[in-house]
Amino acid sequence: ILKLLILYFSVDKKALSVPWERRSPAPLPRSCRCLALDCPCSHSGLSSVPSVPAQTRTLDLDYNQITEIQRQDLGSLWELRVLTIHANRLTRIDPRAFSGLWNLKELDLSQNLLSALDHHWFNRLGALEILKLHRNPYKCLGSRPLFQSLVRLRVLSFGGDSLEDVRVSDLRGVGRLERLRVDANGLKRYDSGALAQIWPLDHVTLSLRSPFALNQTLASALLHDVSDPQTHLTLENLNLSSNRSVLPLREAAQRRVRHISFHNVFVTDATTVKLLEVTDGAPITSISLSNSTLSGVGSWEKARWTDHMSLDEVFVKDIVLLNNFEFTAFLSLSFLLQFPRKISLINTKVFVTPCLNLEFFDLSENLLTDMTLTETLCAGAGVLKGLRVLNISANAIKSLSLISRMVTRLTKLTHLDISRNSLTFMPQSCPWPQSLRFLNMSRTKFTSATSCLPPTLQVLDLSYNDLERLLVVLPALRELHLSGNKLLTLPPGWLFPNLQTLTVQMNTLNVFTHSDLVSFPRLQNFQAGLNKFSCSCDFVPFFQSLSDGEINITLTDGIHNYFCDSPLHLQGAPLSLVRRSFSECRHVLLVSICCGLVLVFLTCLGVVLWKVHAFWYLEMIFVWLRAKQKRRKRERKRREDGDTEDRPLVTFDAFVSYSERDSAWVDNYLLPELEPEPGPDSGPGPEPLRLCLHRRDFLPGRWIMDNIVIAIESSRRTLFVLSHNFVRSDWCKYELDFTHFQCLEGNCREDAAILVLLEPLHHDDVPKRFCRLRRLLTSTTYLQWPQDPDLRGQFWTSLRQALSPDQDQD
C-alpha cells in the first residue's frame, strides 16, 4: 500500500489525462560535467541544450538527441568560443538563439535535420571564423544572403544530398574564405559565377556525384568558378565509370589547377586513361587518390603519349582492386611515374614497381617480398641515388640483410621505415649508407639487437619487439623508442652519450633508479608508463621527486600512466598517490629500535627485580616446589610398596634454625637447657624437648633442601636464633622462607615461628628480602637472650613454655 501511495503522488496528473500513445518520452538529463572552461558533452544522450557555467569557452554537444535550440538556451554564454552540435536531430533553431554569442569563433551544425536556414542566426556573429552547415536536408541557402555579416569567416561548409539550387546572391559578402566545402550530390541548378566571387581559395572540397554523372555542363561551370592554380581541389563521392563523366575535369585543367585530390571515387583503367588525356599538358604538380575503387586489368597504353612532366607528387592510398588477380602490375605506368619526386602507394596491393629515381618513396601496407623488393629498388645498383625517404613498412619482407644491401648505395637516404615486417633475425653486421639518420624497426619480431644497427642513427624505433636488452653503442643517437618489449632494466646510458629522448613503456620494468637516469648525460624526455612497477620504499620517493621536477628530466607521458603492481595491497594504485609509511620502509631500523627498547626494558626490569630480590624469591619458590614434588613422589612410592602404616607427622618439638657462627651458643646453652642429658645425679625437672639440628638430624646423602623441608614439616615449631650472623646466612634465609611457605599451605600454627634474639637486632638491620622476618619482628613477641645471668632462668622458662607440646593443647 505504501508503494502504491508513493507511486500515485509521484505521477504527473496531467500526464494521466493524455493518451498513452501521445505521451513524449521522459526528458534526458540537461547537464553535463565541465572541465575548467571546456564542457565535453558529446555522446551524453541529451535531448536539449544543457545548463553550463556562463564562463564556458568550449561546448561540445556532438552525437546527442537535441531537436531544438531555444533563445534562452545559449543566452548567457557570452564568453563561448566554440559550439559544436554535430550529428544531432536539430529541426528548429530560434532566430535569436545565437544573438548573445558575440565572441563565438566556431559553429558546427552539420549532419542534422535542418530543412531551412535563417539569416537571423548569423546577424550578430561577427567574430565567427568557422561555420559548418553541410549534410542537412535544406534545398537552398535561403531567400536572403546568409553570410553577409560574417566578415571574418575563413572556413565554410554547406550543402547536402537535398541541395538543389545555388544562386549568385547566396554567397554575397563572403570574399575572404580560405577553405570551402560544398556537398551538392543532387545539385540541379547553379548560377555561373556564384562561387567565383570567393577568390582565391586555399582548399575547395566538392561532392558532385549527380552533376558529374548526369549534368557535366553544370559540373564544368562549378569547377570553372573554383579552379585556380593556388587552390587545392578535392573531389569526393564521384562515379567516374564513363569517359563522359571525366570531361568536367577539362575545366580544372584549363584553369591550370596544380593540386587535385580524389576521395571515395569509382574509377576504371579506361577512365584513368581518359583523365590523363583530359589533363594532358596541364601543370598539375600533385595528384591524390584515396579510399577509392579501381576496376579493370591495368591497361594504360593509350596514355603513353600524354605530357605530365610537371607532376611532382603522387599519393594513392586504400585502393580496392575489383579484379585483383587479373590486374597487371604498375610496371607499365613507368611513363607517368618517371616524373614525380614523391610517390606514396599505401595499401594498394602493390607487389612490385618499376625502378624509379625518387626522393620520397612510400610503399607501406603492400605485398612486397624479398624478391620483388630487389626489383623495386633496382637490385641495389644505386639508381635511386636521390632517394631520401623510404617506407616499406607492413609488407612481407623477411631479410634484414637484403634490405641493408639494397640501400647501402643510396648515399642520400636519411629516413628508412621497415616496421611491421617479418624480420626475425638481426645479423652481427650490416652495410648501411652513412647518411642514414632515422630508422624504424618497430613491430617486427627481433629477439635481440646487434651491432648491425647503423652507428650514424639519430632516431631509432625498436618498439613492440621481443627485446630483453639493448647493448649496442650508438654515439649519435638522440631518440630511442623501446616500448612494448621485454626489458627488465634500462639500457646502460654510456652506450648513448647524446640521447635526449627515451621511451620504454609497456615493458617488464619493475624499477628504475636515479643512477639509471643520470647515466644518460643529455637525457631530457623520458617515458616509462604502463610497466609493472614495484612500489618499494626507495622507488616511490624517487619517482615523486622525478614527477615534481626535482630532477631535470621530463615525464612526457604524464604521471597518470604509472601504477603499482606490487606489493599486493598497492596493486593498481597510481604511483603518484602512493605513500609508504616508516614502519613499511625501515624494517631493520624498526626491529633494531624495538630490540633496543626491549633490551633496555629488560635491563631496567632486571635491575628492579634485583633491587626487590625477585630472583631470590623465584629461586626459593623453585626450590620449595621441587622439594614438595620429591616428597609427593616418596609418599606415592611408599603407598605403591604397600606401606600403609600410619607414621607420626611430628617427631620434633622444634627445628632450630641458626647460623653456624652461633653454634657455640646452641651447644653451650640451648641444648644443655632444653635437651639435658640424663645423669645419675639428675633430679626431677622439666621434661626434655626433642630438637632438630641440621648437623645432627639431617640424613646424609639427601639433598640439603629436602632435609630442610622435612625437618620443618616434622617439627611443631621452628626456633630462629636471630643475630647478625643469621641475616647474613643463605641457609638461614632458606629455612625462614620454607617456614613461610609451610604456613602459606596452612600446615602450621600462627605461633609456629619462635624468635630468639642473641643480640639486639633492629628492624632496619634485617634486609628487605626478609619481609617475613621483618613483619615478625614488628608483630610477634620474641625472646631476647639476656646478658645478665640472673635473668636467664626466666628466659629458659619462657622458651620452654613456648616450645612445650602442652602449649598446642592450650
Residue pairs with C-beta under 8 A, 6 or more apart in sequence:
15 23
27 47
27 48
28 45
28 46
28 47
28 48
28 65
29 44
29 45
29 46
29 50
30 46
30 48
30 49
30 50
30 51
31 50
31 51
31 52
32 39
32 40
32 41
32 44
32 46
32 50
32 52
33 39
34 52
34 53
34 56
37 55
37 56
37 57
37 58
37 79
38 56
38 57
38 58
38 60
39 50
39 52
39 53
39 56
39 58
39 59
39 60
40 58
40 60
41 50
41 52
41 59
41 60
41 61
41 64
42 60
42 61
42 62
42 63
42 64
43 62
43 63
43 64
44 50
44 64
45 64
45 65
46 61
46 64
46 65
46 66
47 64
47 65
47 66
47 67
48 66
48 67
48 68
48 73
49 61
49 66
49 69
49 70
49 73
49 74
50 61
52 59
52 77
54 76
54 77
54 78
54 79
55 79
56 77
56 79
56 80
57 79
57 80
57 81
57 82
58 80
58 81
58 82
59 77
59 80
59 82
59 83
59 84
60 82
60 84
61 83
61 84
61 85
61 88
62 84
62 85
62 86
62 87
62 88
62 108
63 86
63 87
63 88
64 85
64 88
65 88
65 89
66 85
66 88
66 89
66 90
67 88
67 89
67 90
67 91
67 92
68 90
68 91
68 92
68 93
69 85
69 90
69 92
69 93
69 94
69 97
70 94
70 97
71 94
71 96
71 97
71 99
73 97
74 80
74 83
74 97
74 98
74 100
74 101
75 99
75 100
76 100
77 100
77 101
78 100
78 101
78 102
78 103
79 103
80 101
80 103
80 104
81 103
81 104
81 105
81 106
82 104
82 105
82 106
83 101
83 104
83 106
83 107
83 108
84 106
84 107
84 108
85 108
85 109
85 112
86 108
86 109
86 110
86 111
86 112
86 132
87 110
87 111
87 112
88 111
88 112
89 112
89 113
90 109
90 112
90 113
90 114
91 112
91 113
91 114
91 115
93 109
93 114
93 118
93 121
95 118
95 120
95 121
96 120
97 121
98 104
98 107
98 121
98 122
98 124
98 125
99 123
99 124
100 124
101 124
101 125
102 124
102 125
102 126
102 127
103 127
104 125
104 127
104 128
105 127
105 128
105 129
105 130
106 128
106 129
106 130
106 131
107 125
107 128
107 130
107 131
107 132
108 130
108 132
109 132
109 133
109 136
110 132
110 133
110 134
110 135
110 136
110 157
111 134
111 135
111 136
112 135
112 136
113 136
113 137
114 133
114 136
114 137
114 138
115 136
115 137
115 138
116 138
116 142
117 133
117 138
117 141
117 142
117 146
118 142
119 142
119 144
119 145
119 146
119 148
122 128
122 131
122 146
122 147
122 149
122 150
123 149
124 149
125 149
125 150
126 149
126 150
126 151
126 152
127 152
128 150
128 152
128 153
129 152
129 153
129 154
129 155
130 153
130 154
130 155
131 147
131 150
131 153
131 155
131 156
131 157
132 155
132 156
132 157
132 181
133 156
133 157
133 158
133 159
134 157
134 158
134 159
134 160
134 181
134 182
134 183
135 159
135 160
135 161
135 183
136 160
136 162
137 160
137 161
137 162
138 160
138 162
138 163
139 162
139 163
139 164
139 165
140 163
140 164
140 165
140 166
140 167
140 170
141 158
141 166
141 167
141 170
142 170
145 169
145 170
145 171
145 172
145 173
146 170
147 153
147 156
147 171
147 172
147 173
147 174
148 172
148 173
148 174
149 173
150 173
150 174
151 173
151 176
152 176
153 174
153 176
153 177
154 176
154 177
154 178
154 179
155 177
155 178
155 179
155 180
156 174
156 177
156 179
156 180
156 181
157 180
157 181
157 182
157 183
157 205
158 181
158 182
158 183
159 181
159 182
159 183
159 184
159 207
160 183
161 183
161 185
161 186
162 186
163 183
163 184
163 186
163 187
164 186
164 187
164 188
164 189
165 187
165 188
165 189
165 190
166 182
166 184
166 187
166 189
166 190
166 191
166 194
166 195
167 191
167 194
168 191
168 193
168 194
168 197
170 194
171 194
171 195
171 197
171 198
172 197
174 197
174 198
175 197
175 198
175 199
177 198
177 201
178 201
178 202
178 203
179 201
179 202
179 203
179 204
179 205
180 195
180 198
180 201
180 203
180 204
180 205
180 226
181 204
181 205
181 206
182 195
182 204
182 205
182 206
182 207
182 222
183 207
184 190
184 206
184 207
184 208
184 211
184 222
185 207
185 208
185 209
185 210
185 237
186 210
187 208
187 210
187 211
187 218
187 222
188 215
188 218
189 218
190 218
190 221
190 222
192 221
192 224
192 225
193 225
194 225
195 222
195 225
195 226
196 224
196 225
196 226
198 226
199 228
200 228
200 230
200 231
201 226
201 228
201 230
201 231
202 230
202 231
202 232
203 231
203 232
203 234
204 226
204 231
204 232
204 233
204 234
205 234
205 235
205 236
206 222
206 223
206 226
206 233
206 234
206 235
206 236
207 235
207 236
207 237
208 219
208 222
208 235
208 237
208 238
209 237
209 238
209 239
211 218
211 219
211 222
211 248
212 219
212 238
212 239
212 240
212 245
212 248
213 239
213 245
216 244
216 245
216 247
216 248
219 248
220 247
220 248
220 250
220 251
221 251
223 233
223 248
223 249
223 251
223 252
223 255
224 251
224 255
226 233
227 233
227 251
227 252
227 255
227 256
227 257
228 255
228 257
229 255
229 256
229 257
229 258
229 283
230 258
231 257
231 259
232 259
232 260
232 261
233 252
233 257
233 259
233 260
233 261
234 260
234 261
234 262
234 263
235 260
235 261
235 262
235 263
235 265
236 262
236 263
236 264
236 265
237 263
237 264
237 265
238 245
238 262
238 264
238 265
238 266
239 245
239 265
239 266
240 246
240 265
240 266
240 267
240 268
240 271
240 275
241 266
241 267
241 268
241 271
241 295
242 271
243 270
243 271
243 274
245 271
246 271
246 274
246 275
246 278
247 278
249 260
249 275
249 278
249 279
250 278
250 279
252 260
252 279
252 282
253 278
253 279
253 280
253 281
253 282
253 284
254 282
256 282
256 283
257 282
257 284
258 283
258 284
258 285
258 286
258 310
259 284
259 285
259 286
260 284
260 286
260 287
260 288
261 287
261 288
261 289
261 290
261 315
262 287
262 288
262 289
262 290
262 292
263 288
263 290
263 291
263 292
264 290
264 291
264 292
265 289
265 292
265 293
266 292
266 293
266 295
267 275
267 289
267 292
267 293
267 294
267 295
268 294
268 295
268 296
269 294
269 295
269 296
269 297
269 298
269 299
269 300
270 296
270 299
272 294
272 296
272 300
272 303
273 299
273 300
273 302
273 303
276 303
276 306
276 308
276 336
277 302
277 303
277 306
279 306
279 308
280 306
280 307
280 308
281 306
281 307
282 310
283 310
284 308
284 310
284 311
285 310
285 311
285 312
285 313
286 311
286 312
286 313
286 314
286 315
287 311
287 313
287 314
287 315
288 314
288 315
288 316
289 315
289 316
289 317
289 319
290 315
290 316
290 317
290 318
291 317
291 318
292 318
292 319
292 320
293 319
293 320
293 322
294 319
294 320
294 321
294 322
294 327
295 322
295 323
296 323
296 327
297 323
297 326
297 327
297 328
298 327
298 328
298 329
298 330
298 332
299 328
300 332
300 333
300 335
300 336
301 332
303 335
303 336
304 335
308 336
308 339
309 339
310 339
311 336
311 339
311 340
312 339
312 340
312 341
312 342
313 340
313 341
313 342
313 343
314 337
314 340
314 342
314 343
314 344
314 345
315 342
315 344
316 344
316 345
316 346
316 348
317 344
317 346
317 347
317 348
318 346
318 347
318 348
319 347
319 348
319 349
321 327
321 348
321 349
324 349
327 349
329 350
329 351
329 352
329 353
330 337
330 345
330 350
330 352
330 353
330 354
331 352
331 353
331 354
333 354
334 354
334 356
337 343
337 353
337 354
337 356
338 356
338 357
340 358
341 358
341 359
341 360
341 386
342 358
342 359
342 360
342 361
343 356
343 358
343 360
343 361
343 362
344 360
344 362
345 353
345 362
345 363
345 366
346 362
346 363
346 364
346 365
346 366
347 364
347 365
347 366
348 366
349 366
349 367
350 363
350 366
350 367
350 368
351 366
351 367
351 368
351 369
351 372
352 368
352 372
352 375
352 376
353 363
353 376
355 375
355 376
355 377
355 378
355 383
355 384
356 384
357 383
357 384
357 385
357 386
357 387
358 384
358 386
358 387
359 386
359 387
359 388
359 389
360 387
360 388
360 389
361 384
361 387
361 389
361 390
361 391
362 389
362 391
363 376
363 391
363 392
363 395
364 391
364 392
364 393
364 394
364 395
364 417
364 420
365 393
365 394
365 395
366 394
366 395
367 395
367 396
368 376
368 392
368 395
368 396
368 397
369 395
369 396
369 397
369 398
370 397
370 398
370 399
370 402
373 392
373 395
373 397
373 402
373 403
373 406
374 380
374 402
374 406
377 384
377 406
377 407
378 384
379 406
380 405
380 406
380 407
380 408
380 409
381 409
382 409
382 410
382 411
384 410
385 409
385 410
385 411
385 412
386 412
387 410
387 412
387 413
388 412
388 413
388 414
388 415
389 413
389 414
389 415
390 407
390 410
390 413
390 415
390 416
390 417
391 415
391 417
392 403
392 417
392 418
392 421
393 417
393 418
393 419
393 420
393 421
393 440
394 419
394 420
394 421
395 420
395 421
396 421
396 422
397 403
397 418
397 421
397 422
397 423
398 421
398 422
398 423
398 424
399 423
400 418
400 423
400 425
400 426
400 427
400 430
400 452
401 427
401 430
403 418
404 430
404 431
404 432
404 452
405 431
407 413
407 416
407 432
407 433
407 436
408 431
408 432
408 433
409 433
410 433
410 435
411 433
411 434
411 435
412 433
412 435
413 433
413 435
413 436
414 435
414 436
414 437
414 438
415 437
415 438
416 436
416 438
416 439
416 440
417 439
417 440
418 439
418 440
418 441
418 444
419 440
419 441
419 442
419 443
419 444
419 461
420 442
420 443
420 444
421 444
422 444
422 445
423 441
423 444
423 445
423 446
424 444
424 445
424 446
424 447
425 446
426 446
426 448
426 449
426 450
426 452
427 450
427 452
428 450
428 451
428 452
429 450
429 451
429 452
430 452
430 453
430 454
432 454
432 456
434 456
435 456
436 454
436 456
436 457
437 456
437 457
437 458
437 459
438 457
438 458
438 459
439 453
439 454
439 457
439 459
439 460
439 461
440 461
441 460
441 461
441 462
441 465
442 461
442 462
442 463
442 464
442 465
442 481
442 484
443 463
443 464
443 465
444 465
445 465
445 466
446 462
446 465
446 466
446 467
447 465
447 466
447 467
447 468
448 467
448 468
448 469
449 462
449 467
449 470
449 471
449 472
450 472
451 472
451 473
453 460
453 472
453 474
455 473
455 474
455 475
455 476
456 476
457 474
457 476
457 477
458 476
458 477
458 478
458 479
459 477
459 478
459 479
460 474
460 477
460 479
460 480
460 481
461 481
462 470
462 480
462 481
462 482
462 485
463 481
463 482
463 483
463 484
463 485
463 503
464 483
464 484
464 485
465 484
465 485
466 485
466 486
467 482
467 485
467 486
467 487
468 485
468 486
468 487
468 488
469 487
469 488
469 489
469 491
470 482
470 487
470 491
470 495
471 491
471 492
471 495
472 495
473 495
474 480
474 495
474 496
475 496
475 497
475 498
476 498
477 496
477 498
477 499
478 498
478 499
478 500
478 501
479 499
479 500
479 501
479 502
480 491
480 496
480 499
480 501
480 502
480 503
481 503
482 491
482 502
482 503
482 504
482 507
483 503
483 504
483 505
483 506
483 507
483 527
484 505
484 506
484 507
485 504
485 507
486 507
486 508
487 504
487 507
487 508
487 509
488 507
488 508
488 509
488 510
489 509
489 512
489 516
490 502
490 504
490 509
490 512
490 516
490 517
492 519
493 499
493 516
493 517
493 518
493 519
493 520
493 521
493 523
494 519
496 520
497 521
497 522
498 521
498 522
499 520
499 522
499 523
500 522
500 523
500 524
500 525
501 523
501 524
501 525
501 526
501 556
502 520
502 523
502 525
502 526
502 527
503 526
503 527
503 528
503 557
504 527
504 528
504 531
505 527
505 528
505 529
505 530
505 531
505 557
505 561
506 530
506 531
507 528
507 531
508 531
508 532
509 528
509 531
509 532
509 533
510 531
510 532
510 533
510 534
510 565
510 566
511 533
511 534
511 536
511 538
511 539
512 528
512 539
513 538
513 539
513 542
514 542
514 551
517 523
517 526
517 546
517 551
517 553
523 553
524 552
524 553
524 554
525 553
525 554
525 556
526 553
526 554
526 555
526 556
527 555
527 556
527 557
528 555
528 557
528 562
529 555
529 557
529 558
529 560
529 561
529 562
530 561
530 563
531 562
532 565
532 566
533 539
533 543
533 562
533 563
533 564
533 565
533 575
534 564
534 565
534 566
534 567
535 564
535 566
535 567
535 570
535 573
535 575
535 578
535 580
536 580
537 580
537 584
537 585
537 586
540 575
540 578
540 579
540 580
541 580
543 562
543 575
543 576
544 576
545 551
546 553
546 555
547 555
547 559
547 576
555 562
559 574
559 575
559 576
560 574
560 576
562 574
562 575
562 576
563 572
563 573
563 574
563 575
564 570
564 571
564 572
564 573
564 574
564 575
564 578
565 571
570 578
582 590
583 590
608 614
609 615
612 768
612 769
613 767
613 768
613 769
616 733
616 769
617 737
617 769
620 733
620 734
620 737
620 738
620 741
621 741
623 705
623 734
624 709
624 737
624 738
624 741
626 705
627 703
627 705
627 706
627 708
627 709
627 738
628 709
630 703
630 706
631 706
631 709
631 710
631 713
649 713
649 714
650 714
650 715
650 716
651 690
651 714
651 715
652 690
652 691
652 692
652 697
652 711
652 714
652 715
652 716
653 689
653 690
653 691
653 715
653 716
653 717
653 803
653 804
653 805
654 689
654 691
654 692
654 715
654 716
654 717
654 718
654 719
654 754
654 803
655 691
655 692
655 711
655 712
655 714
655 715
655 717
655 718
655 719
655 735
656 666
656 670
656 691
656 692
656 693
656 719
656 721
657 718
657 719
657 720
657 721
657 726
657 732
657 735
657 736
657 739
658 665
658 666
658 720
658 721
658 726
658 732
659 721
659 723
659 725
659 726
659 728
659 729
659 732
660 729
661 723
661 725
661 729
662 721
662 723
662 725
662 726
662 758
663 695
665 721
665 758
665 785
666 693
666 721
670 691
670 721
671 691
671 693
673 796
673 800
674 688
674 689
674 691
674 796
674 799
674 800
674 803
675 688
675 689
675 690
675 691
676 682
676 685
676 688
686 800
689 800
689 803
689 804
691 719
692 711
692 714
692 715
694 707
694 708
694 711
697 711
698 704
698 707
698 711
699 707
704 731
705 734
708 731
708 734
708 735
708 738
709 738
712 718
712 735
712 738
712 739
712 742
713 742
713 747
716 752
716 803
716 805
716 808
717 749
717 751
717 752
717 753
717 754
717 802
717 803
718 735
718 739
718 752
718 753
718 754
719 754
719 756
719 799
719 803
720 726
720 732
720 735
720 736
720 753
720 754
720 755
720 756
720 773
721 756
721 758
722 755
722 756
722 757
722 758
722 761
722 773
722 782
723 757
723 758
723 759
723 761
724 759
724 761
724 765
726 732
727 761
727 765
727 766
727 767
727 770
727 773
733 769
733 770
736 770
736 772
736 773
737 772
739 748
739 752
739 753
739 772
740 772
742 748
742 752
743 752
749 808
751 780
751 802
751 807
753 776
753 780
754 782
754 783
754 799
754 802
754 803
755 776
755 777
755 780
755 782
755 783
756 782
756 783
756 784
756 785
756 799
757 782
757 783
757 784
757 785
758 785
759 785
760 784
761 777
763 774
763 777
763 778
766 773
766 774
766 777
768 774
776 782
783 795
783 798
783 799
783 802
785 792
785 795
786 792
786 794
786 795
801 807
